[in-house]
Each structure stands twice: as structure tokens, then as C-alpha cells.
Amino acid sequence: MEKLGETIKELRVERGLTQPQLAKLVGVSNGMISVWENNVNEPKASYVKKLATVLGVTSDYLLNME
């Protein structure tokens, strides 16, 4: 099973977004995307929702619950 960070990175790359671009769309710092993608920390629920919307998936998909 993939970790959340791996899923975020995979979807970001598939959509042709850089970390800074995704950060701007979600409303966080560039470094925060890196922290999430490297599984150092997980995003709060409110950011999971924003990430899912920006990346075009459901929150359940992002959290590997689907």
C-alpha cells in the first residue's frame, strides 16, 4: 500500500505540476509539499480536501481508502 506522500507525488507528476505550483494552488509553502511527499508529516484534513480537489481525485482516493 502506498503512503499518502507517494500518492500526492504521483498525482502531482501525472498532472505536470511542480511542487511550487501545487503549493500555490493548495495555499501552503513550497517546503510543505516536500514534507508531505517525503512522508515526514501528513497534511491536515482541510489540506487533504484541497489537495484532492486540485489533483482531481476524492479525499478517499488520496488517502488510499477507495
N, CA, C and O atoms as a CHARMM CRD file, in Angstrom:
* protein
*
  264
    1    1 MET  N      0.84200  -1.18900   0.00000 PROA 1      0.00000
    2    1 MET  CA     0.00000   0.00000   0.00000 PROA 1      0.00000
    3    1 MET  C      0.88300   1.24600   0.00000 PROA 1      0.00000
    4    1 MET  O      1.84300   1.35700   0.76200 PROA 1      0.00000
    5    2 GLU  N      0.52700   2.16700  -0.87200 PROA 2      0.00000
    6    2 GLU  CA     1.29400   3.40600  -0.95000 PROA 2      0.00000
    7    2 GLU  C      0.99900   4.30600   0.24400 PROA 2      0.00000
    8    2 GLU  O     -0.10000   4.30100   0.80000 PROA 2      0.00000
    9    3 LYS  N      1.99200   5.06000   0.60900 PROA 3      0.00000
   10    3 LYS  CA     1.78900   6.06700   1.64900 PROA 3      0.00000
   11    3 LYS  C      1.21200   7.31600   1.01800 PROA 3      0.00000
   12    3 LYS  O      1.30600   7.50400  -0.19500 PROA 3      0.00000
   13    4 LEU  N      0.62300   8.16300   1.82400 PROA 4      0.00000
   14    4 LEU  CA    -0.01600   9.37700   1.34500 PROA 4      0.00000
   15    4 LEU  C      0.94900  10.23000   0.52400 PROA 4      0.00000
   16    4 LEU  O      0.58200  10.72800  -0.54000 PROA 4      0.00000
   17    5 GLY  N      2.16300  10.39800   1.00300 PROA 5      0.00000
   18    5 GLY  CA     3.13900  11.22300   0.29200 PROA 5      0.00000
   19    5 GLY  C      3.43800  10.72100  -1.10300 PROA 5      0.00000
   20    5 GLY  O      3.57700  11.50900  -2.03800 PROA 5      0.00000
   21    6 GLU  N      3.53900   9.41100  -1.24400 PROA 6      0.00000
   22    6 GLU  CA     3.79900   8.82700  -2.55800 PROA 6      0.00000
   23    6 GLU  C      2.62800   9.07800  -3.49800 PROA 6      0.00000
   24    6 GLU  O      2.81900   9.33300  -4.68700 PROA 6      0.00000
   25    7 THR  N      1.42600   9.00400  -2.96300 PROA 7      0.00000
   26    7 THR  CA     0.23000   9.25200  -3.77000 PROA 7      0.00000
   27    7 THR  C      0.18700  10.70900  -4.22300 PROA 7      0.00000
   28    7 THR  O     -0.11000  10.99100  -5.38300 PROA 7      0.00000
   29    8 ILE  N      0.48300  11.63100  -3.31200 PROA 8      0.00000
   30    8 ILE  CA     0.49800  13.05400  -3.66600 PROA 8      0.00000
   31    8 ILE  C      1.51300  13.30200  -4.77900 PROA 8      0.00000
   32    8 ILE  O      1.20200  13.96200  -5.77000 PROA 8      0.00000
   33    9 LYS  N      2.71500  12.77700  -4.61600 PROA 9      0.00000
   34    9 LYS  CA     3.75900  12.99900  -5.61900 PROA 9      0.00000
   35    9 LYS  C      3.37300  12.39900  -6.96200 PROA 9      0.00000
   36    9 LYS  O      3.54200  13.03900  -8.00000 PROA 9      0.00000
   37   10 GLU  N      2.86200  11.18600  -6.95000 PROA 10     0.00000
   38   10 GLU  CA     2.47700  10.51800  -8.18700 PROA 10     0.00000
   39   10 GLU  C      1.41700  11.33600  -8.94300 PROA 10     0.00000
   40   10 GLU  O      1.53000  11.54100 -10.15200 PROA 10     0.00000
   41   11 LEU  N      0.40100  11.79300  -8.22700 PROA 11     0.00000
   42   11 LEU  CA    -0.65600  12.58200  -8.85900 PROA 11     0.00000
   43   11 LEU  C     -0.13700  13.93100  -9.34800 PROA 11     0.00000
   44   11 LEU  O     -0.52000  14.39700 -10.42100 PROA 11     0.00000
   45   12 ARG  N      0.73300  14.55400  -8.55900 PROA 12     0.00000
   46   12 ARG  CA     1.30100  15.85100  -8.95600 PROA 12     0.00000
   47   12 ARG  C      2.08400  15.71600 -10.24800 PROA 12     0.00000
   48   12 ARG  O      1.92600  16.52700 -11.16000 PROA 12     0.00000
   49   13 VAL  N      2.92600  14.69800 -10.33400 PROA 13     0.00000
   50   13 VAL  CA     3.75000  14.47900 -11.52400 PROA 13     0.00000
   51   13 VAL  C      2.86700  14.14000 -12.72800 PROA 13     0.00000
   52   13 VAL  O      3.10200  14.64300 -13.82600 PROA 13     0.00000
   53   14 GLU  N      1.85300  13.29100 -12.52900 PROA 14     0.00000
   54   14 GLU  CA     0.93500  12.92500 -13.61700 PROA 14     0.00000
   55   14 GLU  C      0.24100  14.15700 -14.19800 PROA 14     0.00000
   56   14 GLU  O     -0.05200  14.20700 -15.39300 PROA 14     0.00000
   57   15 ARG  N     -0.01800  15.13900 -13.35300 PROA 15     0.00000
   58   15 ARG  CA    -0.71400  16.34200 -13.79400 PROA 15     0.00000
   59   15 ARG  C      0.23800  17.44400 -14.26400 PROA 15     0.00000
   60   15 ARG  O     -0.19400  18.54100 -14.61800 PROA 15     0.00000
   61   16 GLY  N      1.53000  17.13900 -14.26200 PROA 16     0.00000
   62   16 GLY  CA     2.51600  18.07000 -14.78600 PROA 16     0.00000
   63   16 GLY  C      2.75000  19.28900 -13.91000 PROA 16     0.00000
   64   16 GLY  O      3.10200  20.36100 -14.40300 PROA 16     0.00000
   65   17 LEU  N      2.55400  19.12000 -12.60900 PROA 17     0.00000
   66   17 LEU  CA     2.73900  20.23000 -11.67400 PROA 17     0.00000
   67   17 LEU  C      4.07000  20.10400 -10.94300 PROA 17     0.00000
   68   17 LEU  O      4.51000  19.00200 -10.61400 PROA 17     0.00000
   69   18 THR  N      4.70000  21.23700 -10.69500 PROA 18     0.00000
   70   18 THR  CA     5.88300  21.25800  -9.83800 PROA 18     0.00000
   71   18 THR  C      5.41700  21.39600  -8.39200 PROA 18     0.00000
   72   18 THR  O      4.25200  21.70200  -8.13700 PROA 18     0.00000
   73   19 GLN  N      6.31400  21.17300  -7.46000 PROA 19     0.00000
   74   19 GLN  CA     5.96300  21.36900  -6.05200 PROA 19     0.00000
   75   19 GLN  C      5.52800  22.81000  -5.78800 PROA 19     0.00000
   76   19 GLN  O      4.52200  23.01900  -5.11000 PROA 19     0.00000
   77   20 PRO  N      6.25500  23.82100  -6.30400 PROA 20     0.00000
   78   20 PRO  CA     5.81000  25.20000  -6.07300 PROA 20     0.00000
   79   20 PRO  C      4.42800  25.49400  -6.66700 PROA 20     0.00000
   80   20 PRO  O      3.63700  26.22200  -6.06700 PROA 20     0.00000
   81   21 GLN  N      4.13900  24.93600  -7.83100 PROA 21     0.00000
   82   21 GLN  CA     2.82500  25.15100  -8.43900 PROA 21     0.00000
   83   21 GLN  C      1.72000  24.54700  -7.58100 PROA 21     0.00000
   84   21 GLN  O      0.69500  25.18500  -7.34200 PROA 21     0.00000
   85   22 LEU  N      1.92900  23.31800  -7.11900 PROA 22     0.00000
   86   22 LEU  CA     0.93200  22.66200  -6.27200 PROA 22     0.00000
   87   22 LEU  C      0.77500  23.42000  -4.96500 PROA 22     0.00000
   88   22 LEU  O     -0.34200  23.59800  -4.47900 PROA 22     0.00000
   89   23 ALA  N      1.87600  23.86200  -4.39900 PROA 23     0.00000
   90   23 ALA  CA     1.82300  24.61500  -3.14400 PROA 23     0.00000
   91   23 ALA  C      0.96300  25.86400  -3.29100 PROA 23     0.00000
   92   23 ALA  O      0.15100  26.17100  -2.41800 PROA 23     0.00000
   93   24 LYS  N      1.14100  26.57800  -4.38900 PROA 24     0.00000
   94   24 LYS  CA     0.37000  27.79600  -4.62600 PROA 24     0.00000
   95   24 LYS  C     -1.12000  27.47800  -4.75700 PROA 24     0.00000
   96   24 LYS  O     -1.96000  28.19700  -4.21600 PROA 24     0.00000
   97   25 LEU  N     -1.44300  26.41300  -5.46800 PROA 25     0.00000
   98   25 LEU  CA    -2.84000  26.02800  -5.66300 PROA 25     0.00000
   99   25 LEU  C     -3.51600  25.59500  -4.35800 PROA 25     0.00000
  100   25 LEU  O     -4.71000  25.81900  -4.15800 PROA 25     0.00000
  101   26 VAL  N     -2.72800  24.97200  -3.47700 PROA 26     0.00000
  102   26 VAL  CA    -3.27400  24.47700  -2.21700 PROA 26     0.00000
  103   26 VAL  C     -3.23100  25.54900  -1.12500 PROA 26     0.00000
  104   26 VAL  O     -4.01400  25.51100  -0.17600 PROA 26     0.00000
  105   27 GLY  N     -2.30400  26.51000  -1.27000 PROA 27     0.00000
  106   27 GLY  CA    -2.19700  27.57500  -0.28900 PROA 27     0.00000
  107   27 GLY  C     -1.23200  27.29000   0.84500 PROA 27     0.00000
  108   27 GLY  O     -1.45100  27.69700   1.98600 PROA 27     0.00000
  109   28 VAL  N     -0.14700  26.57500   0.50900 PROA 28     0.00000
  110   28 VAL  CA     0.88500  26.27100   1.50700 PROA 28     0.00000
  111   28 VAL  C      2.24800  26.66200   0.94100 PROA 28     0.00000
  112   28 VAL  O      2.35500  27.04700  -0.22300 PROA 28     0.00000
  113   29 SER  N      3.27600  26.56300   1.76100 PROA 29     0.00000
  114   29 SER  CA     4.63200  26.86800   1.30000 PROA 29     0.00000
  115   29 SER  C      5.15900  25.74000   0.42100 PROA 29     0.00000
  116   29 SER  O      4.69000  24.60400   0.49700 PROA 29     0.00000
  117   30 ASN  N      6.13200  26.06900  -0.40800 PROA 30     0.00000
  118   30 ASN  CA     6.76000  25.05800  -1.26400 PROA 30     0.00000
  119   30 ASN  C      7.30700  23.90000  -0.43200 PROA 30     0.00000
  120   30 ASN  O      7.16800  22.73500  -0.80600 PROA 30     0.00000
  121   31 GLY  N      7.92200  24.22700   0.68200 PROA 31     0.00000
  122   31 GLY  CA     8.52800  23.21500   1.53500 PROA 31     0.00000
  123   31 GLY  C      7.52000  22.24300   2.11800 PROA 31     0.00000
  124   31 GLY  O      7.85300  21.09100   2.39300 PROA 31     0.00000
  125   32 MET  N      6.30100  22.69500   2.30700 PROA 32     0.00000
  126   32 MET  CA     5.28800  21.82300   2.89500 PROA 32     0.00000
  127   32 MET  C      4.94900  20.67000   1.95300 PROA 32     0.00000
  128   32 MET  O      4.72800  19.54700   2.40600 PROA 32     0.00000
  129   33 ILE  N      4.90700  20.93300   0.66000 PROA 33     0.00000
  130   33 ILE  CA     4.64200  19.86100  -0.30600 PROA 33     0.00000
  131   33 ILE  C      5.74000  18.80400  -0.20600 PROA 33     0.00000
  132   33 ILE  O      5.45300  17.60700  -0.22500 PROA 33     0.00000
  133   34 SER  N      6.98100  19.23700  -0.10100 PROA 34     0.00000
  134   34 SER  CA     8.09500  18.31000   0.04000 PROA 34     0.00000
  135   34 SER  C      7.97500  17.48100   1.31900 PROA 34     0.00000
  136   34 SER  O      8.22100  16.27500   1.31600 PROA 34     0.00000
  137   35 VAL  N      7.59800  18.13900   2.39800 PROA 35     0.00000
  138   35 VAL  CA     7.42300  17.44000   3.68100 PROA 35     0.00000
  139   35 VAL  C      6.36100  16.34900   3.54700 PROA 35     0.00000
  140   35 VAL  O      6.53900  15.23200   4.03200 PROA 35     0.00000
  141   36 TRP  N      5.26200  16.68500   2.88600 PROA 36     0.00000
  142   36 TRP  CA     4.18500  15.69800   2.69400 PROA 36     0.00000
  143   36 TRP  C      4.62200  14.56600   1.77700 PROA 36     0.00000
  144   36 TRP  O      4.39100  13.39500   2.07900 PROA 36     0.00000
  145   37 GLU  N      5.25500  14.91300   0.65300 PROA 37     0.00000
  146   37 GLU  CA     5.66100  13.88900  -0.30900 PROA 37     0.00000
  147   37 GLU  C      6.71000  12.94000   0.25000 PROA 37     0.00000
  148   37 GLU  O      6.78000  11.78200  -0.15900 PROA 37     0.00000
  149   38 ASN  N      7.51600  13.41500   1.17000 PROA 38     0.00000
  150   38 ASN  CA     8.55300  12.57600   1.77700 PROA 38     0.00000
  151   38 ASN  C      8.08100  11.88600   3.05600 PROA 38     0.00000
  152   38 ASN  O      8.87700  11.28700   3.78000 PROA 38     0.00000
  153   39 ASN  N      6.78100  11.97700   3.32400 PROA 39     0.00000
  154   39 ASN  CA     6.16200  11.32300   4.47700 PROA 39     0.00000
  155   39 ASN  C      6.78100  11.72300   5.80500 PROA 39     0.00000
  156   39 ASN  O      6.82100  10.93400   6.74900 PROA 39     0.00000
  157   40 VAL  N      7.26700  12.96600   5.86700 PROA 40     0.00000
  158   40 VAL  CA     7.79400  13.49000   7.12300 PROA 40     0.00000
  159   40 VAL  C      6.62700  13.86300   8.03800 PROA 40     0.00000
  160   40 VAL  O      6.67900  13.69000   9.25500 PROA 40     0.00000
  161   41 ASN  N      5.58100  14.37800   7.40800 PROA 41     0.00000
  162   41 ASN  CA     4.38100  14.79800   8.12500 PROA 41     0.00000
  163   41 ASN  C      3.21400  14.63400   7.17000 PROA 41     0.00000
  164   41 ASN  O      3.40600  14.59300   5.95500 PROA 41     0.00000
  165   42 GLU  N      2.00300  14.54000   7.71000 PROA 42     0.00000
  166   42 GLU  CA     0.81400  14.41700   6.86900 PROA 42     0.00000
  167   42 GLU  C      0.00800  15.70800   6.92100 PROA 42     0.00000
  168   42 GLU  O      0.00600  16.40600   7.93500 PROA 42     0.00000
  169   43 PRO  N     -0.68200  16.02500   5.81900 PROA 43     0.00000
  170   43 PRO  CA    -1.49000  17.24700   5.79900 PROA 43     0.00000
  171   43 PRO  C     -2.71600  17.13600   6.70200 PROA 43     0.00000
  172   43 PRO  O     -3.25700  16.05000   6.91100 PROA 43     0.00000
  173   44 LYS  N     -3.14300  18.28200   7.23300 PROA 44     0.00000
  174   44 LYS  CA    -4.39100  18.34700   7.99400 PROA 44     0.00000
  175   44 LYS  C     -5.53500  17.99700   7.05300 PROA 44     0.00000
  176   44 LYS  O     -5.38500  18.05500   5.83300 PROA 44     0.00000
  177   45 ALA  N     -6.67000  17.63600   7.62200 PROA 45     0.00000
  178   45 ALA  CA    -7.84200  17.25100   6.83400 PROA 45     0.00000
  179   45 ALA  C     -8.23900  18.34300   5.84100 PROA 45     0.00000
  180   45 ALA  O     -8.62500  18.04100   4.71100 PROA 45     0.00000
  181   46 SER  N     -8.14800  19.59700   6.25000 PROA 46     0.00000
  182   46 SER  CA    -8.53400  20.68900   5.34700 PROA 46     0.00000
  183   46 SER  C     -7.62900  20.73100   4.11400 PROA 46     0.00000
  184   46 SER  O     -8.08700  21.06800   3.02200 PROA 46     0.00000
  185   47 TYR  N     -6.35400  20.39300   4.28200 PROA 47     0.00000
  186   47 TYR  CA    -5.44000  20.37300   3.13700 PROA 47     0.00000
  187   47 TYR  C     -5.62500  19.11300   2.29800 PROA 47     0.00000
  188   47 TYR  O     -5.40500  19.13900   1.08700 PROA 47     0.00000
  189   48 VAL  N     -6.02300  18.01700   2.92400 PROA 48     0.00000
  190   48 VAL  CA    -6.32000  16.80600   2.15700 PROA 48     0.00000
  191   48 VAL  C     -7.45500  17.11500   1.17900 PROA 48     0.00000
  192   48 VAL  O     -7.41200  16.71300   0.01600 PROA 48     0.00000
  193   49 LYS  N     -8.45800  17.82500   1.66100 PROA 49     0.00000
  194   49 LYS  CA    -9.59700  18.19800   0.80900 PROA 49     0.00000
  195   49 LYS  C     -9.13400  19.09500  -0.34900 PROA 49     0.00000
  196   49 LYS  O     -9.54300  18.89300  -1.49200 PROA 49     0.00000
  197   50 LYS  N     -8.28500  20.07800  -0.05200 PROA 50     0.00000
  198   50 LYS  CA    -7.78500  20.97100  -1.10500 PROA 50     0.00000
  199   50 LYS  C     -6.90900  20.20500  -2.09600 PROA 50     0.00000
  200   50 LYS  O     -7.02300  20.40000  -3.30600 PROA 50     0.00000
  201   51 LEU  N     -6.04500  19.34300  -1.59200 PROA 51     0.00000
  202   51 LEU  CA    -5.19300  18.53500  -2.46700 PROA 51     0.00000
  203   51 LEU  C     -6.04300  17.67900  -3.40000 PROA 51     0.00000
  204   51 LEU  O     -5.77700  17.60500  -4.60000 PROA 51     0.00000
  205   52 ALA  N     -7.06200  17.03600  -2.84600 PROA 52     0.00000
  206   52 ALA  CA    -7.92800  16.17600  -3.64900 PROA 52     0.00000
  207   52 ALA  C     -8.60600  16.97500  -4.75800 PROA 52     0.00000
  208   52 ALA  O     -8.67500  16.52900  -5.90300 PROA 52     0.00000
  209   53 THR  N     -9.10100  18.15200  -4.41000 PROA 53     0.00000
  210   53 THR  CA    -9.77000  18.99700  -5.39500 PROA 53     0.00000
  211   53 THR  C     -8.80000  19.41600  -6.50400 PROA 53     0.00000
  212   53 THR  O     -9.11000  19.29400  -7.68900 PROA 53     0.00000
  213   54 VAL  N     -7.63500  19.90500  -6.11100 PROA 54     0.00000
  214   54 VAL  CA    -6.64200  20.37200  -7.08900 PROA 54     0.00000
  215   54 VAL  C     -6.14600  19.22400  -7.97200 PROA 54     0.00000
  216   54 VAL  O     -5.92300  19.40700  -9.16900 PROA 54     0.00000
  217   55 LEU  N     -5.97600  18.05300  -7.38200 PROA 55     0.00000
  218   55 LEU  CA    -5.43800  16.90900  -8.12200 PROA 55     0.00000
  219   55 LEU  C     -6.52200  16.11000  -8.84700 PROA 55     0.00000
  220   55 LEU  O     -6.21600  15.16900  -9.57900 PROA 55     0.00000
  221   56 GLY  N     -7.77900  16.48400  -8.64700 PROA 56     0.00000
  222   56 GLY  CA    -8.87100  15.85800  -9.38200 PROA 56     0.00000
  223   56 GLY  C     -9.24800  14.46700  -8.93400 PROA 56     0.00000
  224   56 GLY  O     -9.67000  13.63800  -9.74100 PROA 56     0.00000
  225   57 VAL  N     -9.09500  14.20700  -7.63800 PROA 57     0.00000
  226   57 VAL  CA    -9.47400  12.91000  -7.07800 PROA 57     0.00000
  227   57 VAL  C    -10.30900  13.14300  -5.82000 PROA 57     0.00000
  228   57 VAL  O    -10.46900  14.28100  -5.37900 PROA 57     0.00000
  229   58 THR  N    -10.83300  12.08100  -5.25500 PROA 58     0.00000
  230   58 THR  CA   -11.56300  12.20500  -3.99800 PROA 58     0.00000
  231   58 THR  C    -10.58100  12.14000  -2.83300 PROA 58     0.00000
  232   58 THR  O     -9.45300  11.66700  -2.97400 PROA 58     0.00000
  233   59 SER  N    -11.03000  12.62000  -1.69600 PROA 59     0.00000
  234   59 SER  CA   -10.20400  12.51400  -0.48800 PROA 59     0.00000
  235   59 SER  C     -9.94100  11.05200  -0.16100 PROA 59     0.00000
  236   59 SER  O     -8.83900  10.69500   0.25600 PROA 59     0.00000
  237   60 ASP  N    -10.95000  10.20400  -0.35000 PROA 60     0.00000
  238   60 ASP  CA   -10.77900   8.76600  -0.09100 PROA 60     0.00000
  239   60 ASP  C     -9.69500   8.17200  -0.97000 PROA 60     0.00000
  240   60 ASP  O     -8.88900   7.36300  -0.51000 PROA 60     0.00000
  241   61 TYR  N     -9.67400   8.57200  -2.23700 PROA 61     0.00000
  242   61 TYR  CA    -8.63500   8.06700  -3.14300 PROA 61     0.00000
  243   61 TYR  C     -7.26800   8.51900  -2.66200 PROA 61     0.00000
  244   61 TYR  O     -6.32300   7.73100  -2.61400 PROA 61     0.00000
  245   62 LEU  N     -7.16800   9.79100  -2.30800 PROA 62     0.00000
  246   62 LEU  CA    -5.89400  10.33900  -1.85900 PROA 62     0.00000
  247   62 LEU  C     -5.37700   9.59300  -0.62600 PROA 62     0.00000
  248   62 LEU  O     -4.17600   9.37500  -0.47100 PROA 62     0.00000
  249   63 LEU  N     -6.30700   9.21100   0.23700 PROA 63     0.00000
  250   63 LEU  CA    -5.93500   8.51200   1.46900 PROA 63     0.00000
  251   63 LEU  C     -5.89400   6.99800   1.29600 PROA 63     0.00000
  252   63 LEU  O     -5.78500   6.25600   2.27200 PROA 63     0.00000
  253   64 ASN  N     -5.98400   6.54300   0.03600 PROA 64     0.00000
  254   64 ASN  CA    -5.93800   5.11400  -0.29600 PROA 64     0.00000
  255   64 ASN  C     -7.04200   4.32200   0.39400 PROA 64     0.00000
  256   64 ASN  O     -6.83400   3.18600   0.82000 PROA 64     0.00000
  257   65 MET  N     -8.21300   4.93300   0.49900 PROA 65     0.00000
  258   65 MET  CA    -9.33900   4.24700   1.13100 PROA 65     0.00000
  259   65 MET  C    -10.33000   3.73200   0.09400 PROA 65     0.00000
  260   65 MET  O    -11.30600   3.07500   0.45600 PROA 65     0.00000
  261   66 GLU  N    -10.11000   4.00700  -1.15700 PROA 66     0.00000
  262   66 GLU  CA   -11.01300   3.60900  -2.23000 PROA 66     0.00000
  263   66 GLU  C    -10.47400   2.43100  -2.97900 PROA 66     0.00000
  264   66 GLU  O    -11.10700   1.95700  -3.92200 PROA 66     0.00000
